[in-house]
Amino acid sequence: MITNTDITIFRRQYDPETRQDVWSAEYVPEAWWFRDNKASVTTDGLKTADVYTARIPDITVSVKRDDYIVKGECDVEMHTVKDLNGYEKLKVTAANYNTFGSNPHIKIKGA
């Protein structure tokens, strides 16, 4: 698989003791990152949005819906999503584990 960047995955977990969300980060040294701009015409006018696709050749990495992925190595100590402002990031809307064939990988879609 062709890779063009490294990424950092941020996962949210609920801590019942503090009753707050705790974020953990995992660095992935090889990934493929693609940003596409989608547009549609609605009754309110033209709407555009960036849609991201990422692929990770390491299928042992855990990725799930509502995780955040930052392009590149990110050493931010995250408390809220606002801590990632200024970074190119995506919120995971779908993660598919393609474990078959000669090129197993995780395909991630997000916005």
C-alpha positions as CSV (number, residue, x, y, z in Angstrom):
1,M,0.0,0.0,0.0
2,I,1.2,3.5,-0.9
3,T,1.4,5.8,2.1
4,N,1.9,9.5,2.1
5,T,1.8,10.6,5.8
6,D,1.8,9.6,9.4
7,I,-1.3,10.1,11.6
8,T,-2.3,10.4,15.3
9,I,-5.5,8.8,16.5
10,F,-7.4,10.3,19.4
11,R,-9.8,8.1,21.3
12,R,-12.4,9.2,23.9
13,Q,-13.1,7.1,27.0
14,Y,-15.4,7.9,29.9
15,D,-13.8,7.9,33.3
16,P,-16.5,7.0,35.9
17,E,-14.4,8.3,38.8
18,T,-14.0,11.9,37.5
19,R,-17.2,11.7,35.4
20,Q,-15.3,13.2,32.5
21,D,-14.0,12.1,29.1
22,V,-10.4,11.2,28.9
23,W,-8.6,11.2,25.6
24,S,-5.7,8.9,24.6
25,A,-3.5,9.2,21.6
26,E,-1.9,6.6,19.3
27,Y,0.7,7.5,16.7
28,V,0.6,5.5,13.5
29,P,3.8,6.0,11.4
30,E,2.3,5.0,8.0
31,A,-1.0,5.9,6.5
32,W,-2.6,7.2,3.3
33,W,-4.5,10.5,3.6
34,F,-6.8,12.1,1.0
35,R,-9.1,15.2,1.2
36,D,-11.8,15.8,-1.3
37,N,-14.2,18.8,-1.5
38,K,-17.8,17.8,-2.2
39,A,-20.5,20.2,-3.2
40,S,-24.2,20.1,-3.7
41,V,-27.0,22.6,-4.6
42,T,-29.8,22.8,-2.1
43,T,-32.8,25.2,-1.7
44,D,-30.5,27.2,0.6
45,G,-27.8,27.5,-2.1
46,L,-24.5,25.8,-2.7
47,K,-23.1,23.7,0.2
48,T,-19.6,22.5,0.3
49,A,-17.7,20.3,2.7
50,D,-14.3,18.5,2.9
51,V,-14.6,14.7,3.0
52,Y,-11.6,12.7,4.1
53,T,-10.5,9.2,3.4
54,A,-7.6,7.6,5.3
55,R,-6.2,4.1,5.0
56,I,-4.0,2.4,7.5
57,P,-2.0,-0.7,6.4
58,D,-1.7,-1.9,10.0
59,I,-4.9,-3.8,10.8
60,T,-4.0,-4.2,14.5
61,V,-4.7,-0.5,15.1
62,S,-8.1,0.2,16.8
63,V,-10.3,2.8,15.1
64,K,-14.0,3.4,15.7
65,R,-16.7,5.9,15.0
66,D,-16.3,9.3,16.7
67,D,-12.5,9.0,17.1
68,Y,-10.5,11.9,15.7
69,I,-7.5,11.5,13.4
70,V,-4.9,14.2,12.9
71,K,-2.6,14.3,9.9
72,G,1.0,14.0,11.1
73,E,2.4,13.4,14.6
74,C,0.4,15.4,17.1
75,D,1.6,15.6,20.7
76,V,-1.3,17.8,22.0
77,E,-2.6,16.9,25.4
78,M,-6.2,16.8,24.5
79,H,-9.1,17.6,26.9
80,T,-11.7,18.7,24.3
81,V,-12.0,18.6,20.5
82,K,-11.2,22.4,20.5
83,D,-7.6,21.5,21.4
84,L,-7.2,20.2,17.9
85,N,-8.1,23.5,16.2
86,G,-5.4,24.5,13.8
87,Y,-4.6,20.9,12.8
88,E,-5.8,19.0,9.7
89,K,-8.1,16.5,11.3
90,L,-11.1,14.3,10.6
91,K,-13.9,12.9,12.8
92,V,-14.3,9.2,12.0
93,T,-17.8,8.5,10.6
94,A,-16.9,5.0,9.4
95,A,-14.1,2.5,9.8
96,N,-14.0,-0.7,7.7
97,Y,-11.5,-3.4,8.4
98,N,-10.6,-4.9,5.0
99,T,-8.7,-8.0,6.2
100,F,-9.0,-10.0,3.0
101,G,-6.7,-10.2,-0.1
102,S,-3.1,-9.3,-0.5
103,N,-3.5,-5.8,0.8
104,P,-5.2,-5.8,4.2
105,H,-5.9,-2.3,5.6
106,I,-8.4,-0.2,7.6
107,K,-10.4,2.3,5.5
108,I,-11.6,5.3,7.4
109,K,-14.1,7.9,6.2
110,G,-14.7,11.2,7.9
111,A,-15.4,14.9,7.7
